[in-house]
Amino acid sequence: MSERGGWWRVKSTPEKVETYTRWSFHFFAMIEVVSIGLPIFGNVSSALAWYLFLLVCGHSALCAVTASQALDWARGTREQPRRMLLTLAVGTAVVAVLAVVLSDTPWRPATDSELRVASTVFVGVIAFGTGMLALGTRNIRRMTHAVGGAALGAGAVAFPLGFPGPAALITASAVMLAAGVLTATAAFSVWLLNAVYELDEARETRARLAVAEERLRFGRDLHDVMGRNLAVVALKSELAVQLARRGRPEAVEQMIEVQRIARETQLEVREVVRGYREADLRTELAGAQGVLTAAGIDCEISGPVTGLPTEIQSALGWVVREATTNVLRHGNAGRCAVSLRVAEGRVTLTVENDGAPGGGSGTTESARGSGLAGLRERLREVDGALRAGPAGGDLFRLTAEVPLPSTSIPTPAAGPDVLPSPAPRPGSEVTP
């Protein structure tokens, strides 16, 4: 995208959280190099410093690769990277031991400064390695065992490496503390990432259920109309057949009655379909405020509703319905404002939300399929027009304009209030 930061704006909220989580753990690898590797220089001899630095860099790269594969497994896009986890565990132990062995050799005893550096590398490498291993398991007990095992192992290995008793105990405690913090961070990050995806799936499910509920309502209405009348038609037709077989003139009267019922049924079906296709603007505004508020989105509605022609209310009601559905289904919005304004013989409905372009009611024509096209067709029937697009920053604005007949301009007495008080139960009156 030409706009700066467009690659980030088009991502959904779960995708943003996943990207942030992945780069956070890659940043942890950089922290390991900066906090453990760089301080080596200036505290030990040049040759030893480079050996230790390369060991730390190799271990940090191994941690980054393991974190990436473990997060893929957490999201269900690959199998559990058992080999990579085993490689990291073995590599962590090898790097930690080598850091101490290389610093204190029989032919070159280590100075106090070099021993401190070696101890720091020993503790830091084990802590970072244990924290990254936590990404590869979803079992809290196993994470706890890994932290405890790393601390006990560090303390046990410290004795053969020449650490005094108190120093070995301090080393084990430091490993347990650092590894515990990094393990808790990793576990919480994976939990948060999965929770965000589950909430997004719940939002999609809620939108689909709203559509299904509306279809069921329409089906029930149609069944009530057609079922009753068709049963009467069947009975009267059977009676007419019996009368006709007997040569009774009443058969004609029964068929005339069947014809009348069929015509009435046709009219009733048309009324049901018309009621389903038409949307009441006041009801849609109240429903939009209720369902958006229930979803944690601050919704503000302003402008007059009374006095508008029925066909214009229906067209604008569909705009509100479609915009609300897409804010719920695709959006990252925290605020949504709906305003209705009547001026210069035109009524203007504006729906604005702070979801990033590519989300909320800010879905593009290609992303939404025929959604905007359908709204434009409805508005075209009342000579209206629809505009939709980014409005600067994270704002997205959808505007519908419809000309008013000269005899239908609402008077100022209509006032700015459009919703009854108290507000309806969230989601009870909105249909997608």
KOLLUM-161221 format. One record per residue (C-alpha): x, y, z; residue in one letter. Coordinates in steps of 0.001 Angstrom, whole numbers, padded with zeros to 6 digits, always signed. Layout:
BEGIN
XYZa/...
END
This chain:
BEGIN
+000000+000000+000000m/+001199+003523-000733s/+000079+004869+002626e/+002686+004610+005343r/+001913+001819+007777g/-000643+000323+005408g/+000673-003191+005975w/-000226-002788+009651w/-003579-001060+009108r/-005019-003836+006945v/-004384-006446+009648k/-007190-007552+011926s/-006824-007261+015686t/-005783-010933+016148p/-003234-010606+013343e/-001806-007490+014969k/-001509-009263+018311v/+000172-012233+016644e/+002639-009996+014810t/+003423-008125+018019y/+003920-011404+019919t/+006249-012863+017292r/+008410-009769+017096w/+008511-009547+020878s/+010172-012942+021096f/+012543-012067+018270h/+013363-008969+020290f/+014084-011226+023265f/+016841-012811+021178a/+018315-009351+020604m/+018043-008627+024328i/+020072-011765+025033e/+022851-010569+022727v/+022814-007020+024085v/+022512-007858+027784s/+024799-010913+027857i/+026960-010862+024744g/+028082-007236+024429l/+029198-006767+028085p/+031711-009568+027503i/+033979-007202+025604f/+036180-005153+027895g/+035945-007632+030757n/+037862-010587+029286v/+040680-011048+026808s/+039948-010363+023168s/+040144-013973+021955a/+037950-015314+024753l/+035484-012438+024328a/+034868-013333+020697w/+034415-017022+021532y/+031847-016238+024207l/+030117-013618+022064f/+029689-016035+019153l/+028301-018671+021519l/+025714-016207+022843v/+024786-015090+019302c/+024333-018689+018175g/+022151-019453+021175h/+019994-016356+020616s/+019448-017335+016958a/+018436-020822+018090l/+015957-019271+020547c/+014453-017078+017807a/+013907-020010+015429v/+012424-022138+018211t/+010060-019316+019234a/+008837-018897+015661s/+008111-022606+015205q/+006553-022903+018659a/+004168-020019+017927l/+003207-021683+014643d/+002358-024792+016653w/+000391-022737+019176a/-001701-021348+016309r/-002223-024822+014849g/-000361-024208+011568t/+002292-026886+012152r/+003056-029865+014345e/+004820-029467+017668q/+008519-028793+016904p/+009857-031554+019164r/+013225-031781+017425r/+013726-028041+017608m/+012838-028005+021297l/+015278-030835+021969l/+017958-029026+019966t/+017424-025859+021993l/+017589-027756+025292a/+020830-029496+024350v/+022282-026335+022813g/+021475-024322+025945t/+023297-026827+028173a/+026299-026987+025849v/+026663-023206+025499v/+026300-022658+029257a/+028957-025246+030121v/+031331-024093+027352l/+031124-020507+028591a/+032527-021577+031979v/+035015-024134+030631v/+036542-021724+028124l/+036895-019021+030775s/+038889-021149+033241d/+041340-023656+031766t/+044270-025420+033472p/+046801-023637+031279w/+045074-020287+031665r/+043398-019636+035034p/+040509-017160+034905a/+040587-013802+036605t/+037784-012635+038905d/+036350-010501+036096s/+036328-013417+033682e/+034626-015657+036244l/+031881-013071+036738r/+031361-012832+032983v/+031285-016607+032633a/+028749-016868+035455s/+026539-014226+033813t/+026630-016059+030503v/+025937-019353+032286f/+022847-018019+034095v/+021546-015900+031189g/+021781-018603+028533v/+019964-021136+030725i/+017252-018598+031628a/+016574-017526+028042f/+016652-021109+026792g/+014177-022268+029435t/+011845-019365+028685g/+011772-020176+024969m/+011157-023863+025722l/+007961-022810+027518a/+006490-021739+024168l/+006616-025359+023041g/+004292-026688+025729t/+000780-025838+026877r/+001076-027633+030202n/+001709-025424+033232i/+003057-028365+035210r/+005651-029098+032548r/+006690-025450+032488m/+007131-025520+036269t/+009162-028706+036043h/+011325-027173+033314a/+012123-024129+035482v/+012837-026267+038542g/+014926-028707+036525g/+016950-025895+034983a/+017673-024422+038421a/+018642-027783+039930l/+020725-028677+036894g/+022550-025358+037002a/+023309-025823+040674g/+024453-029426+040174a/+026716-028564+037228v/+028182-025560+039018a/+030099-027738+041497f/+032114-029720+038904p/+032822-026469+037058l/+034577-025073+040123g/+031871-022884+041684f/+032067-022664+045490p/+029068-023922+047464g/+027476-020499+048130p/+028151-019423+044549a/+026470-022561+043204a/+023419-021911+045381l/+023223-018296+044236i/+023596-019445+040623t/+020716-021919+040989a/+018520-019252+042601s/+019325-016744+039865a/+018454-019304+037171v/+015149-020117+038871m/+014189-016442+039153l/+015178-015401+035619a/+013859-018563+033960a/+010624-018303+035936g/+009986-014739+034785v/+010709-015553+031119l/+008608-018731+031277t/+005650-016851+032779a/+005992-014203+030081t/+005985-016827+027337a/+002992-018679+028804a/+000955-015486+029196f/+001799-014332+025662s/+000556-017580+024117v/-002577-017519+026278w/-003326-013928+025277l/-002791-014669+021579l/-005158-017640+021643n/-007723-015675+023664a/-007761-012862+021089v/-008344-015326+018251y/-011117-017043+020206e/-012837-013710+020856l/-012616-012858+017165d/-014164-016217+016267e/-016902-015568+018827a/-017661-012243+017146r/-017941-013961+013764e/-020213-016594+015294t/-022405-013912+016842r/-022836-012211+013485a/-023717-015508+011782r/-026209-016332+014534l/-027867-012939+014093a/-028295-013670+010381v/-029616-017169+011120a/-032059-015806+013698e/-033449-013331+011174e/-033852-016085+008601r/-035685-018219+011138l/-037985-015316+011969r/-038795-014838+008307f/-039321-018578+007900g/-041709-018657+010869r/-043712-015722+009505d/-043929-017312+006078l/-044914-020659+007578h/-047673-019058+009650d/-049134-017425+006553v/-048688-020223+004042m/-049324-023171+006364g/-052742-022063+007550r/-054026-020943+004157n/-052669-023949+002262l/-054373-026259+004741a/-057687-024515+004062v/-057079-024670+000298v/-056378-028405+000518a/-059565-029088+002490l/-061800-027001+000237k/-060245-028487-002898s/-060908-032006-001598e/-064487-031007-000772l/-064943-029528-004245a/-063683-032774-005834v/-066184-034827-003847q/-069048-032459-004725l/-068077-032462-008402a/-068077-036252-008513r/-071618-036186-007175r/-072676-033556-009654g/-073411-031022-006951r/-073365-027329-008000p/-071774-026371-004673e/-068432-027536-006100a/-068188-024304-008066v/-068727-022244-004920e/-065968-024152-003132q/-063503-023530-005980m/-064412-019856-005986i/-063577-019846-002263e/-060260-021594-003020v/-059481-018919-005580q/-060232-016179-003072r/-058022-017749-000396i/-055182-018165-002901a/-055312-014483-003797r/-055389-013454-000143e/-052429-015717+000528t/-050526-014097-002299q/-051166-010659-000796l/-050156-011825+002690e/-046900-013317+001397v/-046111-010037-000322r/-046723-008186+002946e/-044383-010548+004800v/-041650-010119+002192v/-042149-006361+002123r/-041842-006192+005901g/-038680-008285+005734y/-037115-006136+003044r/-038024-002815+004622e/-036058-001551+007606a/-037417+000963+010081d/-034762+003643+010669l/-035647+004312+014293r/-035606+000606+015147t/-032316+000072+013327e/-030686+003001+015162l/-031858+001708+018522a/-030714-001799+017698g/-027339-000558+016437a/-026719+001352+019648q/-027679-001646+021755g/-025609-004249+019944v/-022530-002022+019576l/-022632-001088+023243t/-022918-004767+024160a/-019810-005427+022041a/-017832-002829+024006g/-017981-000155+021297i/-018939+003369+022365d/-021867+004320+020120c/-023194+007872+019720e/-026346+008597+017706i/-027672+012035+016880s/-030093+013687+014490g/-033844+013770+013761p/-035747+010729+012538v/-039415+011709+012601t/-040959+013223+009510g/-038924+011287+006941l/-040816+009412+004209p/-041176+005679+004724t/-039140+004708+001657e/-036242+006949+002743i/-036332+005576+006294q/-036221+002062+004878s/-033219+002800+002648a/-031293+004542+005432l/-032252+001789+007873g/-030523-000707+005600w/-027410+001480+005590v/-027370+001489+009405v/-027979-002264+009497r/-025172-003060+007039e/-022697-000669+008642a/-023386-002037+012132t/-022981-005618+010986t/-019619-004870+009414n/-018330-002935+012429v/-019072-006050+014498l/-017843-008567+011965r/-014669-006962+010615h/-013873-004039+012847g/-011317-003054+015422n/-013376-000047+016420a/-013659+001365+019914g/-016055+004161+018940r/-018816+004505+016370c/-020786+007686+015664a/-024029+007766+013660v/-025413+011157+012709s/-028486+012141+010717l/-028678+015627+009238r/-031373+017308+007154v/-030296+020376+005189a/-030943+021941+001787e/-033579+019412+000857g/-031333+016416+001517r/-030995+013955+004369v/-027456+012791+005110t/-026641+009736+007205l/-023021+009412+008351t/-021573+006339+010070v/-018024+006873+011305e/-015840+004521+013321n/-012217+004469+014406d/-011457+001006+013057g/-008412+000905+010800a/-009036+000897+007034p/-009616-002675+006036g/-011702-003362+009134g/-015017-002315+010614g/-017376-000630+008258s/-014179+000268+006529g/-014153-002850+004454t/-013446-002319+000808t/-015683-003319-002069e/-013519-006332-002852s/-013391-007433+000784a/-017122-007077+001364r/-018347-008607-001849g/-021733-007142-002795s/-022413-005290+000494g/-021774-001751-000725l/-023179-002569-004136a/-026433-003718-002527g/-026696-000520-000504l/-026080+001595-003584r/-028893-000214-005388e/-031311+000460-002518r/-030305+004130-002362l/-030571+004464-006124r/-034277+003606-005838e/-034748+006832-003847v/-032222+008802-005948d/-029629+008544-003186g/-025855+008086-003249a/-023340+006281-001071l/-019736+007190-000305r/-017343+005093+001793a/-013651+005367+002526g/-010923+006405+004982p/-011388+009796+006620a/-007846+010318+007912g/-005943+008482+010586g/-007800+005384+011745d/-011227+006813+010889l/-013518+005299+008304f/-016622+007129+007155r/-019692+005849+005321l/-022068+008560+004066t/-025497+008120+002483a/-027306+011120+000936e/-030919+011052-000189v/-032921+013973-001612p/-036142+014824+000200l/-039446+015726-001426p/-040267+019359-000727s/-043301+018343+001316t/-041379+015901+003494s/-038693+018062+005109i/-038851+017503+008897p/-039531+020506+011034t/-037005+021618+013633p/-039456+020524+016321a/-038373+016975+015678a/-035376+017646+017942g/-032077+015852+018077p/-033226+012882+020096d/-033730+009750+018071v/-033742+007019+020680l/-036218+006253+023452p/-035051+006103+027042s/-034174+003687+028426p/-032319+002045+025549a/-033582-001354+024344p/-031960-004574+025439r/-028680-004887+023481p/-029141-006758+020256g/-032874-007290+020742s/-033997-005152+017808e/-031160-005181+015313v/-031070-007423+012291t/-028027-007790+010036p/
END
